[in-house]
Amino acid sequence: MKPKLALMCVTALVMPATAMAQASPASTTPTAAPAQEAPEQTPATNLQANDPAAAATGQTRAPQLNDASTADIVVTAQRREERLQSVPISITALGGAQLETQGVRSVADLARVPVNSLTVQPSVGNPQILLIDMRGITTADPGQGTIEPGVAIYEDDVYVSRAQASGNSLSDPERIEVLRGPQGTLFGRNAEGGAIRIVTRKPTGVFGGDFRASIGEYGNRHYIGHLNLPEFAGISIKLDALHDDVGGYTNNGTSRNPLLSHQYDFGYQNNTGFRSAVRIKPVSGLILDYSYTHLVTKITPDYVSLTNPGQRAPASYPQFLAPARGTAEPDIYNFNDTSWTGLYQDVNRTASDAHSFAASYDVTSRLQLKAITGYRVVNFAGPQNLGGAFAFVNSPFLVPAGSTVASLNIQPAYSGQTLGIAGNTPVYALSGSVPIVRELRSRAFSQELQLIGSTDTLQYQFGAFYYHENVDDSRATSFSLIYTDPTYTNYLSLNPFQLRGAVAGAALGTNGDTDISAKSRTIAGYGQITWSPEFADGKLHLTGGLRYTDDQKDFLRTLNNGVPVNNVGTPFRAKRFDPMGTIAYDFTKDLNVYARYATGYKAAGVSVRSPSFRPFGLESVKSYEVGIKSQFINRALTINVALFQNDIRDRQLNFQIDPLNAPNLVDTVNTPGTTRVRGIEAEVVMRPTRDVSVSFNSAYTTFRLPPELLAINAALPVSAQANYTVQNTPEFQASSAVDWTMLRSGNLTLNAHADYAFASNVFGTGRIGITQFSWPLERHQGNARLTLDGIKLGPTTARLSIYANNITNEIYPIWSAPSANYIQNHPRQVGAELGVRF
């Protein structure tokens, strides 16, 4: 593909010069936020060390985002304000203006705007449930309430525990920080691969607002507003609201089926939410922040496509469903505008309510006390029709000759829904798998206390952390298609149904209703100290950190195949220390190197799809990293490079027990030995003029599987062997972006943005049976936006943008399970946005 080849050539030229920028800062975006907007202030920062006036007042000067000679970014990756270039961690920081320019409205959009060594993938095409993998740390099935992610998400320093809330729309982010490598010391459990920190804008106390509306293809509608109210009696209030609509990308059949109670299109979305934030400054040095966020998301996942017989799949792979399709679906590189037949499809509904409270008190200009409290409730429910791509059942044991709807004891999966067909309708096979989450409910509470301070040669912070979560997970797997002739050419698409009775339960395992609950409790204490000795003139920085964690988790299954049970899962208990150490040296103010060692872990669990309720243990990593951060030409050129090695022990891996007959039965196990992942990441940002910014990013990653795992696999019967990999870890990935202010006339500017990204093919699952086939996943997409800003409309200023996502309309698979099926990326979308601020 020509765009891919061009970018590879550019990257090849840049890499020998250790090309790459550690961040694509908001400063590179012509529509950058006003310079007075600075991140949250904490005492005794590195910025203050370089700014005597700031140190004297305990305040930090805002970065001059629109000046190429002083362009910089401030982050709080180590819980204190520091220049991005001074933090000895591999970080990418996306500023609010950059997020707006690139159309990033949720963490799910990071699949389209990639970050080095980070893969964001909608699980089974559902952007509400994200697979977030980083540097070889992966999670195969994050939608389960009993499984933990490997990359932690924090919003205003409050942990977001469930994947069902990770892909929701953002309110008003000041920036997103992506911290690569284990962050076990400061961020604890489940930050094994790294952490994603969302920092929201706080109330300003100055009356003003910003409202945007956009329209685009496929029924895309997006409305968002932010309003700051004037400060009164030391109280500032900020209100945010948003509404999103997507009409759907794939039509659900050519016409509506009267037998179906719900027939939404695939890729439909409807998001509505609001956020209120209050900042109180009752006395000097004391800041109280409270926020409440309510968001309701209704969505249908993207369409799971079927393959043509033998199309790019091994000839030996059974193409069960090929005869049943009335018309063949398009090639995998042509978007499926319409499903092969009308299918039952209802929305998945997520409702989340999040409370956050932070109190910070500056005891002195160099000592701060902070308390952070979070409470989040997430409710998720809904079915997903897999389009007939799974669970074709024609076994004579389950569907004997002469079977009818009545003889099979077919029952509606949803109470009150009827099949709508006669009981004497013949049945020769069943298909159309519909996983149903009747309810997944999470209630999570966290409390953290921090002490952050500094002396002339020390920076330190100590903290205590408590976390508690209750999760209830109730689900079932159903069918939605029956075949009414022995050649499987005639079929009926129905509301979800199940087979009831001992025979069905024994054969299909968890095909009936299953209820599972999990309770987690974590207590932790941590400390981190950085010493910059006087004898090194403040150029040498030695950092040591340690976190002690007492972690426990209990599991209980009370319903299995619709039968009440009392299966008490093996409890998880862990008491462990996670250390980190860093040596950093500043050759100049704009050139520094570092070496870092850190550990982290992902908590244990049990698969809700496991027929034996089999537990698995924690996964841990030891990470080694060296890096260089540099800026040249009065900071107009930034080049950062990081090399890392992750040694992953007891890697958690999913596998299907009987993939052909019961694909819904899945166990999670710990693989023996050590999985080693190595890589190099490079990023470069160039600002040749005030009006032009160019960035190049790339990463090269390799992995080595444990010999113990390969030996066990080789000893199995051939039919039970598998091809193993580290999922969603491309060998090579690269991206580039250009921002150009094409016109300046008074306050009026015309700004252009274009970006392009690709990655080498990967598999989205870590284990593929010899008898199975999984499509390799791809990524190669370009986006563009043109914005006219500074249009005066009375007391307001307007901006008008036109955009195109996937501008070359390249179609490729972005998800595939071990079966001849796949989900495609979204086709080209063109739209316009109008914004007004005052």
C-alpha angles and dihedrals in degrees: 000000000000099000090049092048091049093052092046089054092050091047091048089056093048099045098067087060088055087258123200148092122231090214140017094217129206084244089073091058118088090214092056120158118265113284094241092068105098129173122259112298123241126174128259099017128170087249090061091049087062094041116056093188091055092046091052093055100034089238130120123223115236117249114256095240097180099050115086093203094059100027110148143143130227118212135177098210090136093043091262133079113269138155109265089233091055097055112097093219132092101255138166116198121196112196124215092253091051091049089053093047092051094042095242105166100159141009086264088069089067084081086069097036100042129202122210115277091359121113118190113187131171106240108241087346094301112129089194089069113048132196103213113186127173132183093343095312103125143173117204102195112019094164092080117098092219098054126079130219123243095220117057122222119206126186111196087341093305115122118242102210107181126066088217089073098038097083098047122124117276121239109212112327120193087198145329118231120201110199112195122208129031114320095187096137100057102019103032131196120026093017087103095125096029141282138270112212121197113197114191127207113260127220112282099199088228118109111249144116147201124206128180135183126184136181129192147155123305090036094296111172123169128179126175134165137185124192128184116197123209117270114259125186090344092309122121124186131195125188126197130183134175141180127187131186132182117177094209135273101229122043114233100237128316093280140008117277113224090208091064123083092199128025109167119168119254117266095024115155137184118174126176126173148141138203131200122194129187127193120192126187103187096166136006112290096013120106124179118193125186128173136176122196126189120183132170118191126188116188145156115212122242120275120279104220127211123221131239113251108285093352105156089322123110111274089233093060110103111246095201099166101042096099093050097063115095091206130017116252119239126269114283089254093057117074117248104234093178133030117243090251139358109280137188108261128166128174126270107229124207122183118183130181117187129185121190129182126180127178120187127181125188103216088182134346086273104038128063133178118204136182122191122190125183135181122178132176119193124185119186129176140154147095131263123207110215092202098243091299094123141042106024103182121190097141113146086222091064102022106032121187113285095024119162133186090260096046092052091053091230111190130192111254092214118059113246095020118114128202092235095216135100120272091234093060106128119242122201099162143359129223144143103095113217115187107203125199102198090185138344110183125180127185112185130179126184135178125187131180121196137187112195123181150134146207129198091284105017137068114187144169133183128188148177123209136194125184134177130177135176118197128187116191119187119173148144140191119232142173128241105182133064126187114220102194134052094245092056094233097119118062143164124216110215142172111280113289139177137208111241128204140062095288094054093044094050093048100041101037107200095017088117128064117302127190121193132169131194131192122197129190126179130181118183143168126194144175136189128186130185118198120197102185119216093228089067093051090242093298097109118070122188116189129187128178139174134185126193115202131189103193129178137169132182129199134199132179114199101170129038124174087348091302120118111245138165104219108167107200122222104271120239117232126174135165110182146152122230112196131188133188133185135185114195130175129191110212087180135348088272102035124063139150132203144184120206138188121188142156134207142164145209117226124247126252147153129258115248086213094057112114091204095041087239114187126218130204134240123286120223138188139202112204132197121190138172124184148168126214119192143166127192141179095039090315093304090121123049122186122178129172131182131185119195144177124199119195105196118196126198092004112205110237132180124217135174113240096208106007097178100046104023110018091166092070107092132166127193117215139174113249116225123247131011127313109208121206121185130181151153123224125193133178132178131187120191127189105185090171138010089261103044131067125176126184133188124190131179142157135193118202134178133177139199121208121221115270088222091061093047092048092052091048093050091052093057124092110273092250090058097046123104143194108246128206141153103261124236094004107127117200091224133017132168141171139181136194136190127199119187130178097211098181138023121185115159106303092342119102134174111209128188127196130184131170138176132189138178140170135194117260118281138174118247094215130058097219127043117179119230087242092051137075130209126186115240111243124234141194127196118136140145130203134187139189134184118197132188106198135180098045106161115223106174109287092351136074119221135198129195124203136182119195143181123200117199086011095186091048094233112176124202140145116278099174134029135163125206093286136075094279138100146178120227131219118253119278124241114304123196122189149144134236132200120197132184127190133181 
